[in-house]
Amino acid sequence: MWNKTDFVLHVLRKNFPAFCMALVFMLCRTANAQELKNFSGKITDAETGEPLPYVTVFVKLPNHTNKATTTDFSGLYHLVAPMASGDSIYATYVGYVQAKKPLPKTHTGVIDFQMKADNQMLSMVTVTPKSYVNPAWAILDNVVKHKDDNNLDKLKSYQYQSYNRLELAVTNISEKMKKRKVMKQILPLMDSLQKMAGDEGKPILPVFMSETVSDFSFQKSPEQKTEHVLRTKVSGVGIEDETLISQIIGTSFQQYNFYKNYVRLAGKDFISPITDSWKTFYNYELTEANDKLDGRELYRIEFKPKRDHDLAFVGVIWITKDSYALYRIDVSVAPDANLDFLNKIRIQEEMVQPAGTTAWIPEKTRIVLHISNINKSWSGFIGNFYVANKNIRIDQTFPKDHFKEPLTMSDSITRKDDSYWAKNRPEALTPADVKVYQMIDTVKNLPIVKTYADIAGMLINGYYKVGKVSLGPYPYTYSYNDVQGSVLRFGGMTNKYFSDKLVLGGYASYGFTDHRWNYNGSVDYIFSRKPWSQFGVSYTHDLNQTGYQFENFAKANTVFRASIRNGKITRRGPFEQNDLRTYVQTDVAPNWRATITADRRSFDPLYNFEYFSPANNQRYQNYQVSEVIGELQWTPGRRLLQSSKINKRITLGNGADNPVITFRYTHGVKAFGGDFEYNKYAANITQKIHMGIFGKGEYSVTGGYIPSSLPSPLLENHRFNFNTMRFLEFTSDRYASLTYTQHLEGLITNSIPLIKELNVRTVADFNVLDGSLRNDNGGRPSTLRRPTRSLDGIPYVEAGYGVENILKFLRVDFLYRVTHRDHVDELGAPPSNFATRISMQFRL
């Protein structure tokens, strides 16, 4: 008899070979059933090439379920799925058309997606019953209630190391553009561009790439910030100074705080999706009540603006369930926003909560700007900004001198060291990134590209570089007025290739009606770049205009100064002038600039002029003055950028809504040929104030006092900011003026059907002047034909309204003269109490 154990052993001995084969077969079947497919790839925007984070990538399983993963912040994914998965892999994300690609037969593979934006998303309308209570509303209420706890503004200080990367590329490379001469040398690169773009993507031509590592510190009270740039790496077309680029990137782009009601972007205020008044501006949908990321339970909420054309966002936010904090955000400016030139603005941000606080700080930020709305046939630009912060420390106490300099740079800032970048990059460069660097180096060295870069620089700076000399500024090349007729002018200045300290400049012009030559020569010398200090001397023989001599405290742009040399200048008090001027300028502190000027100039009028001096009982039909002028300007928040290769003082911004204040004192002396001794005092404050949905206000307040007896051209002849005032109509020796403009953006026009499609914006103007003129300065009726030159105690008021952004460049103002409406001129003619002002401007 066999017992059970003996029986089993007997069977195994007799059938062992067959049993082993069966066992192997079963194990293989089991292994095949559990064999997995392993896929990875990168998902990008088909239009801009930007990486897309948070995209869901999935395959369909036989049991009618899905195996899914999501892309990380760099748009990368890794998906492991059973062998029995379907024959396709999918990618889906809000705002994009779902993408689908076939799965390869192999067990592993790289599958990249280029996803196309879904332009129909905003046009969808959700209809809900009146009794419907949106579950997202309670979440948004709690987000607002917990703002003070989660906002980084609660921290007394914070500090971190920041990695910044900026990529610029040309997009919309049309077939017509490919036929141009500049592109023929680049065409061999197009195949590589297409491969980088992918099957569904559009090829873009990279022209600039930079990386910067810096240490950033912020202190709340008193509010101070400083940045120390450690290392920079720059490659790009037309770059003069890579250290300058690193400062611009590091200081102008740090982070965006969505806990504030408005997010400042491109100089405009966009409504935050978690603004205190969120229900007024946005529609929300809770798309996932139990999302989980990085071990945290989150709410996922999609949103879009309630009103077309508002400066608002569309996108997705992830809110933590425990503290109602903003954990992730992925937003784009609504495509129909009242914004020029920028076809797309997208912000993606991931937050981190440092130990020891409830506040959250941006850890990773990406911004994509797509400029392509200038002309349909023109190429556009894509800017891709990426920032990653690490080593975050909070509530530190800094030494007193820690914020002495708002910006400093390491001595090794431009050192070439690949190992440094490999260690300090948040993620290693992809093969495509390496190819971008190589391609930029190829493109920038093409002779035709260098020529185009020089032309672009001329259009921006006004000068065209030819070796060691830059010719220009080009707006002055030709002008026409009723005194000189047609005027041709040729000028230029030396550039950095001549000297990084000495700058020589000058021009010569000829009038074809008066047959006279005018000219200028100047020498400037830069003593120091930190603090910036320079000296200069110049001599000018040229026409000037009484109506445009003194009023403008703000530095006028080249186009405006060139334009006032045209037209009927006889009504503006033209005169010939010989002007010998020397100055010394220095930054006495980070926010203070001091200038001392010595000036000796003549006044030879081209109109009937006579002045009787009560001081010496002499009559003057022309005169000379010698002046010493001291000026002190305070620009809080403005940063002076350091450049060893650009021979001019370059500043960046003036802080958030900070004023610019200027004090000026002028003392005239009788030495060196001067005919009069006098004093002048003047001050100005200028400021731009951002007001959220009400747009932006701009004001300038100017005051002056001249206690001396002087001829009228040396007094204040008001006209610069008053378009309904005639030239030389009013003169003052004591005065105060206010000019104010309110840019209402689309506050009104965005609510008007048809009009809102034009993207025009409204403006309001208000200008007022109060001044007086003593009797010895002509306050009583003059011996000239003008009845009076004084305001006679009645302020001059001008008000108006306008429309800007007409065809993106034009602004039209309609201005009304409110007071002095019956003030006749020397011929007895009343004034025109209405004026239309047409101007060109570049505003986003």
ChimeraX attribute file (.defattr): number of C-alpha atoms within 10 A of each C-alpha:
attribute: neighborCount
match mode: 1-to-1
recipient: residues
	/A:1	5
	/A:2	8
	/A:3	7
	/A:4	9
	/A:5	8
	/A:6	11
	/A:7	11
	/A:8	11
	/A:9	12
	/A:10	13
	/A:11	11
	/A:12	14
	/A:13	10
	/A:14	10
	/A:15	11
	/A:16	13
	/A:17	11
	/A:18	10
	/A:19	14
	/A:20	12
	/A:21	11
	/A:22	12
	/A:23	12
	/A:24	11
	/A:25	12
	/A:26	12
	/A:27	12
	/A:28	12
	/A:29	12
	/A:30	11
	/A:31	11
	/A:32	13
	/A:33	12
	/A:34	13
	/A:35	14
	/A:36	16
	/A:37	19
	/A:38	16
	/A:39	20
	/A:40	17
	/A:41	15
	/A:42	19
	/A:43	26
	/A:44	24
	/A:45	20
	/A:46	20
	/A:47	20
	/A:48	26
	/A:49	23
	/A:50	21
	/A:51	21
	/A:52	22
	/A:53	20
	/A:54	21
	/A:55	23
	/A:56	16
	/A:57	24
	/A:58	22
	/A:59	22
	/A:60	18
	/A:61	16
	/A:62	10
	/A:63	7
	/A:64	6
	/A:65	10
	/A:66	15
	/A:67	15
	/A:68	17
	/A:69	17
	/A:70	19
	/A:71	22
	/A:72	16
	/A:73	18
	/A:74	17
	/A:75	20
	/A:76	19
	/A:77	23
	/A:78	18
	/A:79	19
	/A:80	17
	/A:81	22
	/A:82	18
	/A:83	17
	/A:84	15
	/A:85	19
	/A:86	15
	/A:87	13
	/A:88	13
	/A:89	21
	/A:90	17
	/A:91	24
	/A:92	17
	/A:93	18
	/A:94	15
	/A:95	18
	/A:96	17
	/A:97	16
	/A:98	15
	/A:99	16
	/A:100	16
	/A:101	13
	/A:102	11
	/A:103	20
	/A:104	15
	/A:105	10
	/A:106	10
	/A:107	15
	/A:108	15
	/A:109	14
	/A:110	13
	/A:111	17
	/A:112	21
	/A:113	24
	/A:114	24
	/A:115	25
	/A:116	18
	/A:117	16
	/A:118	13
	/A:119	11
	/A:120	10
	/A:121	14
	/A:122	16
	/A:123	7
	/A:124	7
	/A:125	7
	/A:126	7
	/A:127	6
	/A:128	9
	/A:129	6
	/A:130	6
	/A:131	6
	/A:132	7
	/A:133	10
	/A:134	13
	/A:135	14
	/A:136	19
	/A:137	16
	/A:138	10
	/A:139	18
	/A:140	21
	/A:141	16
	/A:142	13
	/A:143	23
	/A:144	18
	/A:145	13
	/A:146	14
	/A:147	22
	/A:148	14
	/A:149	18
	/A:150	23
	/A:151	19
	/A:152	21
	/A:153	18
	/A:154	16
	/A:155	19
	/A:156	16
	/A:157	21
	/A:158	20
	/A:159	21
	/A:160	19
	/A:161	21
	/A:162	26
	/A:163	23
	/A:164	24
	/A:165	22
	/A:166	21
	/A:167	20
	/A:168	21
	/A:169	21
	/A:170	20
	/A:171	22
	/A:172	19
	/A:173	18
	/A:174	11
	/A:175	8
	/A:176	9
	/A:177	15
	/A:178	15
	/A:179	11
	/A:180	10
	/A:181	10
	/A:182	16
	/A:183	16
	/A:184	13
	/A:185	15
	/A:186	17
	/A:187	13
	/A:188	10
	/A:189	15
	/A:190	16
	/A:191	11
	/A:192	14
	/A:193	21
	/A:194	16
	/A:195	13
	/A:196	19
	/A:197	23
	/A:198	16
	/A:199	12
	/A:200	17
	/A:201	21
	/A:202	20
	/A:203	24
	/A:204	23
	/A:205	23
	/A:206	25
	/A:207	22
	/A:208	24
	/A:209	22
	/A:210	20
	/A:211	22
	/A:212	27
	/A:213	25
	/A:214	24
	/A:215	19
	/A:216	22
	/A:217	22
	/A:218	22
	/A:219	20
	/A:220	14
	/A:221	8
	/A:222	8
	/A:223	10
	/A:224	16
	/A:225	21
	/A:226	19
	/A:227	23
	/A:228	20
	/A:229	25
	/A:230	19
	/A:231	23
	/A:232	27
	/A:233	21
	/A:234	19
	/A:235	20
	/A:236	22
	/A:237	21
	/A:238	18
	/A:239	13
	/A:240	14
	/A:241	14
	/A:242	18
	/A:243	22
	/A:244	18
	/A:245	20
	/A:246	28
	/A:247	26
	/A:248	14
	/A:249	17
	/A:250	26
	/A:251	21
	/A:252	10
	/A:253	15
	/A:254	18
	/A:255	17
	/A:256	17
	/A:257	18
	/A:258	19
	/A:259	22
	/A:260	17
	/A:261	18
	/A:262	24
	/A:263	20
	/A:264	18
	/A:265	10
	/A:266	13
	/A:267	11
	/A:268	20
	/A:269	20
	/A:270	21
	/A:271	24
	/A:272	23
	/A:273	32
	/A:274	21
	/A:275	21
	/A:276	18
	/A:277	14
	/A:278	19
	/A:279	16
	/A:280	11
	/A:281	17
	/A:282	20
	/A:283	19
	/A:284	22
	/A:285	16
	/A:286	17
	/A:287	15
	/A:288	13
	/A:289	15
	/A:290	11
	/A:291	16
	/A:292	14
	/A:293	11
	/A:294	5
	/A:295	7
	/A:296	14
	/A:297	16
	/A:298	23
	/A:299	22
	/A:300	22
	/A:301	21
	/A:302	20
	/A:303	20
	/A:304	23
	/A:305	25
	/A:306	14
	/A:307	15
	/A:308	18
	/A:309	22
	/A:310	24
	/A:311	25
	/A:312	27
	/A:313	25
	/A:314	23
	/A:315	22
	/A:316	24
	/A:317	22
	/A:318	23
	/A:319	24
	/A:320	20
	/A:321	15
	/A:322	9
	/A:323	14
	/A:324	22
	/A:325	25
	/A:326	25
	/A:327	22
	/A:328	21
	/A:329	20
	/A:330	22
	/A:331	22
	/A:332	20
	/A:333	24
	/A:334	23
	/A:335	19
	/A:336	17
	/A:337	24
	/A:338	24
	/A:339	25
	/A:340	18
	/A:341	16
	/A:342	20
	/A:343	20
	/A:344	20
	/A:345	20
	/A:346	19
	/A:347	19
	/A:348	23
	/A:349	26
	/A:350	19
	/A:351	17
	/A:352	17
	/A:353	17
	/A:354	14
	/A:355	10
	/A:356	9
	/A:357	14
	/A:358	16
	/A:359	21
	/A:360	22
	/A:361	23
	/A:362	21
	/A:363	18
	/A:364	21
	/A:365	23
	/A:366	23
	/A:367	21
	/A:368	23
	/A:369	20
	/A:370	22
	/A:371	19
	/A:372	21
	/A:373	17
	/A:374	14
	/A:375	9
	/A:376	9
	/A:377	13
	/A:378	14
	/A:379	16
	/A:380	21
	/A:381	21
	/A:382	26
	/A:383	21
	/A:384	21
	/A:385	21
	/A:386	22
	/A:387	24
	/A:388	23
	/A:389	24
	/A:390	16
	/A:391	10
	/A:392	18
	/A:393	15
	/A:394	20
	/A:395	16
	/A:396	14
	/A:397	11
	/A:398	12
	/A:399	8
	/A:400	7
	/A:401	7
	/A:402	13
	/A:403	17
	/A:404	14
	/A:405	16
	/A:406	20
	/A:407	20
	/A:408	17
	/A:409	18
	/A:410	12
	/A:411	10
	/A:412	11
	/A:413	18
	/A:414	17
	/A:415	11
	/A:416	12
	/A:417	10
	/A:418	9
	/A:419	8
	/A:420	11
	/A:421	18
	/A:422	12
	/A:423	10
	/A:424	14
	/A:425	17
	/A:426	15
	/A:427	10
	/A:428	12
	/A:429	12
	/A:430	9
	/A:431	9
	/A:432	13
	/A:433	14
	/A:434	11
	/A:435	16
	/A:436	22
	/A:437	18
	/A:438	13
	/A:439	21
	/A:440	19
	/A:441	17
	/A:442	15
	/A:443	21
	/A:444	19
	/A:445	13
	/A:446	14
	/A:447	12
	/A:448	17
	/A:449	18
	/A:450	15
	/A:451	14
	/A:452	14
	/A:453	16
	/A:454	18
	/A:455	16
	/A:456	15
	/A:457	15
	/A:458	18
	/A:459	14
	/A:460	10
	/A:461	13
	/A:462	19
	/A:463	22
	/A:464	20
	/A:465	19
	/A:466	11
	/A:467	11
	/A:468	12
	/A:469	19
	/A:470	19
	/A:471	20
	/A:472	22
	/A:473	22
	/A:474	20
	/A:475	17
	/A:476	20
	/A:477	14
	/A:478	15
	/A:479	19
	/A:480	20
	/A:481	17
	/A:482	14
	/A:483	18
	/A:484	19
	/A:485	17
	/A:486	16
	/A:487	23
	/A:488	16
	/A:489	20
	/A:490	17
	/A:491	20
	/A:492	20
	/A:493	21
	/A:494	22
	/A:495	23
	/A:496	18
	/A:497	11
	/A:498	14
	/A:499	15
	/A:500	17
	/A:501	19
	/A:502	18
	/A:503	20
	/A:504	18
	/A:505	19
	/A:506	19
	/A:507	18
	/A:508	17
	/A:509	19
	/A:510	18
	/A:511	19
	/A:512	15
	/A:513	14
	/A:514	13
	/A:515	10
	/A:516	12
	/A:517	15
	/A:518	18
	/A:519	17
	/A:520	18
	/A:521	18
	/A:522	18
	/A:523	17
	/A:524	19
	/A:525	18
	/A:526	20
	/A:527	15
	/A:528	12
	/A:529	19
	/A:530	13
	/A:531	15
	/A:532	21
	/A:533	19
	/A:534	21
	/A:535	18
	/A:536	18
	/A:537	17
	/A:538	18
	/A:539	19
	/A:540	19
	/A:541	18
	/A:542	17
	/A:543	18
	/A:544	20
	/A:545	20
	/A:546	23
	/A:547	22
	/A:548	19
	/A:549	15
	/A:550	14
	/A:551	16
	/A:552	12
	/A:553	17
	/A:554	12
	/A:555	7
	/A:556	9
	/A:557	8
	/A:558	14
	/A:559	13
	/A:560	10
	/A:561	14
	/A:562	16
	/A:563	13
	/A:564	16
	/A:565	20
	/A:566	18
	/A:567	14
	/A:568	13
	/A:569	21
	/A:570	14
	/A:571	14
	/A:572	18
	/A:573	19
	/A:574	21
	/A:575	19
	/A:576	17
	/A:577	19
	/A:578	20
	/A:579	20
	/A:580	19
	/A:581	19
	/A:582	19
	/A:583	18
	/A:584	18
	/A:585	19
	/A:586	20
	/A:587	20
	/A:588	14
	/A:589	13
	/A:590	20
	/A:591	16
	/A:592	16
	/A:593	19
	/A:594	18
	/A:595	19
	/A:596	18
	/A:597	18
	/A:598	18
	/A:599	18
	/A:600	21
	/A:601	20
	/A:602	20
	/A:603	21
	/A:604	17
	/A:605	21
	/A:606	14
	/A:607	12
	/A:608	8
	/A:609	15
	/A:610	15
	/A:611	19
	/A:612	16
	/A:613	16
	/A:614	12
	/A:615	11
	/A:616	8
	/A:617	9
	/A:618	9
	/A:619	11
	/A:620	13
	/A:621	12
	/A:622	15
	/A:623	16
	/A:624	18
	/A:625	22
	/A:626	24
	/A:627	23
	/A:628	18
	/A:629	18
	/A:630	17
	/A:631	17
	/A:632	18
	/A:633	19
	/A:634	19
	/A:635	18
	/A:636	18
	/A:637	20
	/A:638	19
	/A:639	21
	/A:640	22
	/A:641	22
	/A:642	22
	/A:643	20
	/A:644	14
	/A:645	17
	/A:646	17
	/A:647	19
	/A:648	16
	/A:649	14
	/A:650	13
	/A:651	12
	/A:652	14
	/A:653	15
	/A:654	17
	/A:655	12
	/A:656	13
	/A:657	13
	/A:658	16
	/A:659	19
	/A:660	20
	/A:661	20
	/A:662	21
	/A:663	17
	/A:664	18
	/A:665	17
	/A:666	19
	/A:667	16
	/A:668	21
	/A:669	18
	/A:670	14
	/A:671	13
	/A:672	11
	/A:673	14
	/A:674	17
	/A:675	16
	/A:676	22
	/A:677	16
	/A:678	17
	/A:679	17
	/A:680	19
	/A:681	16
	/A:682	20
	/A:683	19
	/A:684	21
	/A:685	19
	/A:686	19
	/A:687	17
	/A:688	18
	/A:689	15
	/A:690	20
	/A:691	15
	/A:692	18
	/A:693	17
	/A:694	15
	/A:695	18
	/A:696	19
	/A:697	17
	/A:698	15
	/A:699	17
	/A:700	21
	/A:701	17
	/A:702	20
	/A:703	18
	/A:704	22
	/A:705	20
	/A:706	21
	/A:707	14
	/A:708	18
	/A:709	21
	/A:710	21
	/A:711	19
	/A:712	20
	/A:713	18
	/A:714	18
	/A:715	23
	/A:716	24
	/A:717	22
	/A:718	25
	/A:719	19
	/A:720	14
	/A:721	18
	/A:722	21
	/A:723	20
	/A:724	23
	/A:725	23
	/A:726	16
	/A:727	19
	/A:728	20
	/A:729	21
	/A:730	21
	/A:731	25
	/A:732	25
	/A:733	26
	/A:734	20
	/A:735	21
	/A:736	19
	/A:737	20
	/A:738	19
	/A:739	19
	/A:740	20
	/A:741	19
	/A:742	21
	/A:743	22
	/A:744	21
	/A:745	26
	/A:746	24
	/A:747	17
	/A:748	14
	/A:749	21
	/A:750	22
	/A:751	14
	/A:752	11
	/A:753	9
	/A:754	10
	/A:755	13
	/A:756	20
	/A:757	15
	/A:758	15
	/A:759	22
	/A:760	22
	/A:761	22
	/A:762	21
	/A:763	21
	/A:764	18
	/A:765	19
	/A:766	18
	/A:767	21
	/A:768	19
	/A:769	21
	/A:770	18
	/A:771	24
	/A:772	21
	/A:773	23
	/A:774	16
	/A:775	12
	/A:776	15
	/A:777	24
	/A:778	22
	/A:779	18
	/A:780	15
	/A:781	13
	/A:782	13
	/A:783	12
	/A:784	13
	/A:785	11
	/A:786	15
	/A:787	17
	/A:788	21
	/A:789	22
	/A:790	22
	/A:791	21
	/A:792	15
	/A:793	10
	/A:794	13
	/A:795	18
	/A:796	20
	/A:797	21
	/A:798	23
	/A:799	20
	/A:800	19
	/A:801	16
	/A:802	18
	/A:803	20
	/A:804	24
	/A:805	23
	/A:806	14
	/A:807	11
	/A:808	20
	/A:809	14
	/A:810	16
	/A:811	21
	/A:812	18
	/A:813	20
	/A:814	18
	/A:815	23
	/A:816	21
	/A:817	21
	/A:818	16
	/A:819	14
	/A:820	17
	/A:821	17
	/A:822	11
	/A:823	16
	/A:824	16
	/A:825	16
	/A:826	13
	/A:827	9
	/A:828	11
	/A:829	10
	/A:830	13
	/A:831	17
	/A:832	15
	/A:833	17
	/A:834	17
	/A:835	16
	/A:836	14
	/A:837	12
	/A:838	14
	/A:839	11
	/A:840	13
	/A:841	12
	/A:842	11
	/A:843	15
	/A:844	14
